[in-house]
Amino acid sequence: MKPRSETKPNGRLFSENSSAAKARWTALMGRRELQSLRVLTQCYSLSVRAGDLLFLQNGWYVTHTGLIRLAARRRCRGIEVQPIPEFSDALNRRYAFKATVHKSRQGPGFVGYGDADPSNVSDLVRGAEMRVAETRAVNRALRKAYGIGICSVEEIGSFAEPPQTGSERKLPPQGSNGNGARTVRDRLCQIIRQHQLDPNLVKSYATEFCGVKTLREATREQVENFVTHLADWAEKDRNALLCQLNAYLGQKEVVA
């Protein structure tokens, strides 16, 4: 039995989602991935362009933004969040929350739990474990309330691998033609290809990282620092990097 659609099948939204997904994750969009996207579109009216969905680790993930927008469309009556002291330890930055989503005035509501500590959050949100734990609890409760089987991106934590040393560490190859500017550009292109990043989002991130309006205004040292930073982050925690890059979705593309 197919899930009941939130509204009538939205062909236009799926067309927009399909185009955005193919442009953003070109090498990863096959028939199965697009079929899953169609179901998510028709059942929940989630939008790729609005940042409701992300494609990570060969699967679709809903975002906190997407869940909140869905709750608003479904006229959610309220969300109650409470800390769980017995499972929390502020000194070690470990927190746990319970969230209850009320779809109507009657009924006990849908409960979800979330926890966070330095071991299961990415470097991007290190120090904000309490807020991460609260968000995870709300996300789980909302997913239960509205029957969303896919995980939310905020729940996955960090997939960072132990740092590599010596011959195990993969470094981008250095150019031997003596052209420093070309070498930096080649390294950046290689990182984008290797980790399947969106070039436009990387460009937006680079301009903010360098503190300039366009990349042409950045110095060679600034660009080199950005490329090194991007390579390290992509190797250590690609999911966290993708979350950072997707924060630029919808923004006007910076023309370098």
Buried (B, 14 or more C-beta within 10 A) or exposed (E): EEEEBBEEEBEEBBEBBBEBBBEBBEEBBEEEBBEBBBBBBBBBBBBBBBBBBBBBEEEBBBBBBBBBBBBEEBEBBEBEBEBBEEBBEEEEBBBBBBBBBBBEEEEEBBBBBBBBBEEBBBBBBEEBBBBBBBBBBBBBBBBBBBEBEBBBBBBBBBEBEEEEEEEEEEEBEEBEEEEEEEBBBBBBEBBBEEBBBBEBBBBBBBBBBBEBEEBEEBEEEBBBBBBBBBBEBBBBBBBBBBBBBBBBBEEEEBEE
